């Protein structure tokens, strides 16, 4: 009986050690993934599609009658769906579950969200995950001016004015283990938005 009990203990230790190593390997793999914004769809501001904009090196507010009401109600929403492609270049089969995502404007948090997906990626496999967001631009618009903010968002092509970050997790034994810290997916997210606007207006 003592031998059986000892064998059970040893087997349990090996199993737990294996789970711990697998957990660390999968979490480490998350930091080596390739993350790419493939497109930005269904973009709206103040409830209006971006096709309502008329751009000529800037943004015309006359084409957005909803802006005035949005400013009065202190709710100036920017909405869109970001299609994020994740590719696993490592030899570790990684099971991604919940992950958090963060959009920063000028280095400050603008929107935080999360999504639950059951993603199982082996080496070389990819998957596109849609991330929807609705961010209130009123505070930034009040500080910098609405025309300046809109022009920055829709025409800026550099200097990390907007950034997209994610914090993925792996699910092992029914529990989520998050990557330590946020991974910068797109440090120039404004460029991705500018491209989306350009495609819609052309």
C-alpha positions in Angstrom: 0.0 0.0 0.0 2.9 2.3 0.9 4.4 1.7 -2.5 1.2 2.4 -4.3 0.7 5.6 -2.3 4.3 6.7 -3.2 3.7 6.0 -6.9 0.5 8.1 -6.8 2.4 11.0 -5.3 5.3 10.7 -7.8 2.8 10.6 -10.7 0.9 13.6 -9.4 4.2 15.6 -9.1 5.1 14.7 -12.7 1.7 15.7 -14.0 1.7 19.0 -12.1 5.2 19.7 -13.3 4.2 19.0 -16.8 1.2 21.3 -16.6 3.4 24.1 -15.2 5.9 23.7 -18.0 3.2 23.6 -20.7 1.6 26.7 -19.2 4.9 28.6 -19.3 5.7 27.5 -22.8 2.3 28.6 -24.1 2.5 32.0 -22.4 6.0 32.5 -23.7 4.7 31.6 -27.2 2.1 34.4 -27.0 4.9 37.0 -27.0 6.4 35.5 -30.2 3.2 35.5 -32.2 2.8 37.7 -35.2 -0.1 40.1 -34.7 -1.3 42.1 -37.7 -4.3 44.5 -38.3 -5.7 43.2 -41.6 -8.5 45.8 -41.9 -10.7 48.2 -40.0 -14.4 47.9 -40.9 -17.8 49.5 -40.0 -16.2 52.8 -38.8 -18.6 55.4 -37.5 -18.3 58.6 -35.6 -21.2 60.2 -33.8 -23.4 57.5 -35.4 -22.5 58.4 -38.9 -20.5 56.2 -41.4 -17.1 57.6 -42.4 -18.5 58.0 -45.9 -20.2 61.1 -44.4 -16.8 62.7 -44.3 -15.4 64.9 -47.0 -11.6 65.1 -46.8 -9.3 67.5 -48.6 -6.3 67.4 -46.4 -8.5 67.6 -43.4 -12.0 66.9 -42.1 -15.2 68.7 -43.0 -17.6 69.0 -40.0 -20.3 70.4 -42.2 -20.9 66.9 -43.4 -21.5 65.6 -39.9 -24.7 67.2 -38.5 -24.6 64.8 -35.6 -21.4 66.3 -34.2 -23.1 69.3 -32.6 -25.6 67.1 -30.8 -22.8 64.7 -29.7 -20.9 67.6 -28.2 -24.0 68.8 -26.3 -24.5 65.4 -24.9 -20.8 64.9 -24.2 -20.8 61.7 -26.1 -18.8 61.7 -29.3 -18.4 58.0 -30.1 -15.8 56.5 -32.5 -16.9 53.0 -33.4 -15.2 50.3 -35.6 -14.4 46.7 -35.9 -10.7 45.8 -36.1 -9.8 42.5 -37.8 -6.7 41.2 -36.0 -4.8 38.3 -37.5 -2.8 36.1 -35.1 -0.1 33.8 -36.5 1.8 31.2 -34.5 5.5 30.9 -35.8 6.6 28.8 -32.8 6.6 25.0 -32.4 4.3 25.3 -29.3 0.7 24.5 -29.9 -1.1 27.4 -28.2 -4.7 27.6 -27.0 -5.8 31.2 -26.6 -8.9 31.9 -24.7 -9.9 35.3 -23.4 -7.8 38.3 -24.2 -8.0 42.0 -23.3 -7.4 44.8 -25.8 -6.5 48.4 -25.3 -6.5 51.4 -27.6 -4.4 54.4 -26.5 -4.5 57.9 -27.8 -1.4 60.0 -27.2 -0.2 57.5 -24.7 -3.4 57.6 -22.7 -6.1 54.8 -22.5 -9.0 55.6 -24.8 -10.8 52.2 -24.8 -10.5 48.9 -23.0 -12.3 45.7 -24.0 -12.1 42.0 -23.9 -13.1 39.1 -26.1 -13.6 35.3 -25.5 -12.4 33.1 -28.3 -11.4 29.4 -28.4 -8.3 29.6 -30.6 -6.0 26.6 -31.1 -3.0 27.4 -33.2 -0.2 25.0 -34.2 3.0 26.2 -35.9 2.3 28.3 -39.0 -1.5 28.5 -38.4 -3.4 31.8 -38.4 -6.8 33.1 -37.4 -8.5 36.5 -37.7 -10.4 37.7 -34.7 -12.7 40.8 -34.9 -12.3 43.3 -32.1 -15.2 45.8 -31.8 -14.8 49.1 -29.9 -16.8 52.2 -29.0 -14.7 55.0 -27.6 -15.9 58.4 -26.4 -13.8 61.1 -28.0 -15.5 64.0 -26.1 -12.8 64.4 -23.4 -10.0 64.6 -26.0 -12.1 66.8 -28.3 -12.8 69.2 -25.5 -9.1 69.5 -24.7 -7.7 69.7 -28.3 -10.6 70.9 -30.4 -12.9 68.6 -32.4 -11.4 69.5 -35.8 -7.8 68.8 -34.6 -8.8 65.5 -33.1 -10.7 64.3 -36.2 -7.9 65.4 -38.5 -5.3 63.6 -36.3 -7.3 60.4 -36.3 -8.2 60.2 -39.9 -5.1 61.7 -41.6 -2.2 61.1 -39.3 0.4 58.6 -40.6 3.0 58.4 -37.9 4.3 59.2 -34.4 2.2 56.6 -32.6 -0.8 59.0 -32.0 -3.0 55.9 -31.7 -1.8 52.5 -30.5 -3.5 49.1 -30.3 -2.4 46.7 -27.6 -3.6 43.2 -26.4 -3.1 41.0 -23.4 -3.9 37.4 -24.4 -4.4 34.4 -22.2 -4.1 30.6 -22.4 -6.6 28.3 -20.8 -5.2 25.4 -18.9 -7.2 23.2 -16.5 -10.2 25.5 -16.8 -8.3 28.6 -15.7 -7.0 31.6 -17.8 -3.4 32.5 -17.5 -2.7 36.0 -19.0 0.5 37.2 -20.7 2.4 39.5 -18.3 1.7 43.0 -19.6 0.2 44.3 -22.9 1.7 43.4 -26.3 1.8 46.3 -28.7 0.1 45.0 -31.8 0.0 48.2 -33.8 2.0 51.2 -32.5 0.7 53.3 -35.4 -2.9 52.3 -35.3 -3.8 55.7 -36.8 -2.3 54.6 -40.1 -4.6 51.6 -40.2 -7.6 53.8 -39.6 -6.3 56.3 -42.3 -6.1 53.4 -44.8 -9.6 52.4 -43.9 -10.9 55.9 -44.4 -9.0 56.2 -47.7 -10.5 53.0 -49.1 -14.0 54.0 -48.1 -13.8 57.5 -49.6 -12.2 56.4 -52.9 
